[in-house]
Amino acid sequence: MRAHLVHLNRRRVEYIVGLHELASLTPEHRTVVEDYRRQYQRRVRDVITAGMRSGEFTVPDARLASFALTDMLNGISNWFHDGGELSIEDVADNYVELAVHRILGASHGD
């Protein structure tokens, strides 16, 4: 989660352009981008599923949780700017707390 936020912040312009201009790509290039997105989403879901199996996470639905988390992470491109009240590290610390302990249901003893 932390790496995702830091990377997204570092590449914010590219992310926003990619998000809004996806339809402008050729069908072949759009397929490549969409395949990468699906693969990433699947990896997030797999991590959550593994946490559910091990008992670390209590979330009831790994697929829905993976969508919620990636939307939450990607959403910072709409509001976060360097030089604001919070640093990207502050946001990452809080997002990890929210996601891992609140959304996924991990205990604080880990």
N, C-alpha and C positions, 0 to 999 in steps of 0.2 A: 504494500500500500504506500509506504513511504517513497519507494523508488518511483512508483507510478506518478505520484503527486509532484515530486521534484522534476522528473523528466517532462511531464506535461507543462509545468510552469516554465521550464527552460525552453520548450518548443511550442509555446502558446500560440504564436502567430501561425505556425505551420498547422497546428491542430485545428484552429478556427477556419483557416482557408480550406483545409481538407474536409472539414465537416460541411461547409457551405458549398463547396465546389465539386463534391463527389459526383453529382449528376452530370457535370461537364466532361468527365472522363470518358474515354472510349469504353465500350462494353467490356473489352478484355482487361483494361486497367482497373475498371471498377470491380470486376470479379476478383482480381488479385487483392485489392484493398479489403473488400468484404470478406474474403477468405482469411486474411490476417486477423481481422476483427473477430470473426467466429472462432478462430483458433485461440485467440487470447481469452475470449469469453469462456471457452471450454476449459482452458487451464485454470481460470479463476474458479469455475464450478468444480473442477476436480480437486482443487485444494480444499474447498469448503466440504465437499463430500468426504474426503479423507478425514477432516476434522470431526465430522459427524460420526463417522465409523469409530474413531478413537475415543469418542465421548468428550472431546474438547469443545465442540460447538453444539448448541442445542437448537439451532435454527431448524424449522420443520421442512424447508424446501430449498435445496442447494441451487437449483436453477433460478428461482425467483430471487434468492439472496445474492447470487452472482450478478444478476441484472441490477439490483438495487445498489450494490456496492460500486460497480463500474459507473453507473449513472452518477452516483454521489461523487466519485473521484473526478470524473470528467467534467462535472458541473462547476468546478472551481474556475474553469476558463471564462465563465460568465461574470465572475465577481472579484476574483483575487488579482491584485496587482502588487508587484514589488514596491516597497516604500510605504505601504499602508500600515495600519495599526498592528497587524500580525505578520510575522515572517512566514515563509513557506514551511520552516521547521515547526513553528507554533501550530500551523494548520495541520501538518502531518501528525504531530503528537495528539492533537484533539481528534482527528479523523481515525487514527488507530484505536483510540479509546472508544469512540462511538461505534466503529465498525466491529472490532473484535469482541469487545466486552458487552456492548449494548445490542447490536444487531445480530451478531453470530452467537451471543450468549456464552462466551468463554468466561470462566471464573477469573477473579483477579489474582489468584494464587499461582498463576503460570509464569 
